[in-house]
Amino acid sequence: MKVLIAASEAVPYAKTGGLADVVGALLKEHRKAGREAYLFLPLYRGIKERFSLEDTGRKVTVPIGGRRISGRIFSHEGVAFFVECDEFFGRSELYGTPEGDYADNSSRFIFFDRAVLEACKALGLRPDVIHCNDWQTGLLPLYLKTIYSSDFFRGTVTLMTVHNLGYQGLFEARDYALTGLPPELFNPEGPEFYGKVNFLKAGLIGAEIITTVSETYAREILTAEFGSGLEGVLMKRASDLHGVLNGIDYEEWDPGRDSLIDSVYSPSDLSGKASCKRALLKECSFSGNDRKAPVMALVGRLSAQKGLDILVEAADDIVSMGAKIIILGRGEEEIHKSVTAAAGRHKGRIFLKVGYDESFAHRIYAGSDMFLMPSIYEPCGLGQLAAMRYGGLPVARRTGGLADTVEEYEPLKGLGTGFLFDDYRAGSLRECVRLAMCAYTDTARWNGLLRRAMEKDFSWGSSARKYYGLYKAALARKRRQL
Ligand code: ADP
């Protein structure tokens, strides 16, 4: 079975968030298990600068509106393929800047999706399964059902993974003409969405199988609260919708041999974690006599989804309880401002770094005691998985993948791997932090919880096998139909 994973980002090539970790790790896990899997990505400028790629000598041409746009296909180690088109991808960012998304994102990803299919033909690579990820690859399933349903792709099935339903690739109706899809499909049963064109919806309609990244989120998105307007479409496909929990790459995230952190450590010898904490306090210019204070971290996109507004509201109380807060992230301009203001009010108690910094993220996971994820919704969340692996206990809202991966602390038994709250209110977050800080004062108990969290298994093996099972089931169904 040939599996082709199409995505707009994947480690180690390009990353803005969890999607890249998931795609990169899944590819790696499939290969490790001996499965024939390939990756297709746009060739962003950063990839060109950092990797030495081979030119396959193949070129594809895609009609976009009245234009015909061409791109060359590059490859890396015979596994990853890249669609080059400098006009669209030779830019510093993947999707846009803090001021907003690139204005031509519809054309960029129409081009990418069609170019992937053209490239398959040009390379003679006939996939059995195309595993699509988020709106950027949402048109692919519908292309396969329409203008690419020819012999070459006759046996190909698609699986569409929704990593975050909040991002749908919604564009003006006039952009539909750029897709080249049949005009009569532009209706509410098709990719039309309240007068606009919705790329993710195209994927939800066209794919044989739909997955999302946790069981709880798979149930949540069938409701109006979490469905972002697509709950009706998803309800119709409910029997083909599955939750497959994300993992993290245990080779990359391993406190026992992480070269980016101050000292390595393991559940049986936590002394290195104390050194990591000391180093982190120093790096954030927190004074040395703060060693007893719990350090709470947040690493992530600074977007409304991540619950930064209730964190900012609760921050005064949290620091007055004696905790230190470290925030690393970048995202929306408005949130940069409010978080910067909170950090300004609490110099020496809140440390903020606006930006993307992989190695600082590792040092934060290793040096902090708790990890804040007060998200409004969280399809899976990777931050809490990395935090637990490094012995930081999540303080998180009980939603989506957070509910599925964090075991709630039981004060009477001293069990659990983190702290959960339900209501999206600053007061509920504050009470949850208070409970965590109370548990933290009992070092023996805390270390018990921390070891438990570190020993949880969130590696990719079983989830990659689940995907493989779904590919097989979809293929078997398709073969019965042919
Ligand atoms: P999302 O996919 O919604 O952005 P996740 O929690 O699923 O959130 O994944 C985020 C991943 O990206 C985590 O591995 C986190 O450590 C990493 N990350 C997010 N922001 C930054 C940043 N500013 N610097 C370094 N790593 C980051």
Residues whose N, C-alpha, C, O or C-beta is under 5 A from the ligand:
A	BS01	ADP	T16 G17 G18 L19 V299 G300 R301 L328 G329 R330 G355 Y356 D357 E358 A361 G381 L382 G383
